[in-house]
Amino acid sequence: RLYLSALVGFLLVLPADALVGNCSQLNFNTETEQCLLFGLVCKGNYEVRHYDSAKWVTTNDTSFSIETMMTQSFKRLYGYITGENDQGKEIAMTTPVVIKSPEKYFWHRAVYTMSFLLPAEHQKNPPKPTNKDVYIQETPEMNVYVMTYGGWMMSITDTYNSCKLASSLDSAKAKYNRDSHYSVGYNSPMILRERHNEVWYVAEGELVCPSQ
């Protein structure tokens, strides 16, 4: 098991414009031109990644599950990128689509937050949303623990994989934010096979790499 602190800054040298970039740099995404890029610190049964600060277009929904909040939230955000903004601009779809999911008992009402990543050309000065339920959000620079899974993102698969990741992190004695996790998708509903989903926990304190 490896503990990382001072080494992180050395390992995570990304160009300033590499925050949002060409998806060809990721070997698991071919649907959009631009993706959220990251620095890979280490990997094993989970990954440790570093993400720079980024801007997103975001909306919130109170719901019982990921399934019940997805349609309305996606519709609002899709409206923004297809012209429902103060400049009437069409904005390219990017990946991933990220949902901040609260840690809760299964099928209890809670607030979910869905976000679309803004393309590189709109990271500095994004158009303002015209829908009152949509807003621009900037996430801070962060380190995350990641577990990948295939198939469809649903409450049951998201819960299973977030619990699996949490169990691995607890075994490694890694510190992370236990109040919520991120449910992360890279595929449109049109893709039926070889789908790529992730769960993220935001790291706290010294990073802990998985045992090899």
Buried (B, 14 or more C-beta within 10 A) or exposed (E): EBEBEEEBEEBBEBEEEBBBBEBEEBEBBBBBBBBBBBBEBBBBEBBBBBBBEBBBBBBBBEBBBBBBBBEBBBEBBEBBBEEBBEEEBEBEBBBBBBBBBEBBEEEEEBBBBBBBBBBBEBBEEBBEBBBEEBBBBEBEEBBBBBBBBEEBBBBEBBBEBBEBBBEBBEEBEBBBBEEBBBBBBBBEEEEEEEBBBBBBBBBEEBBBBBEE
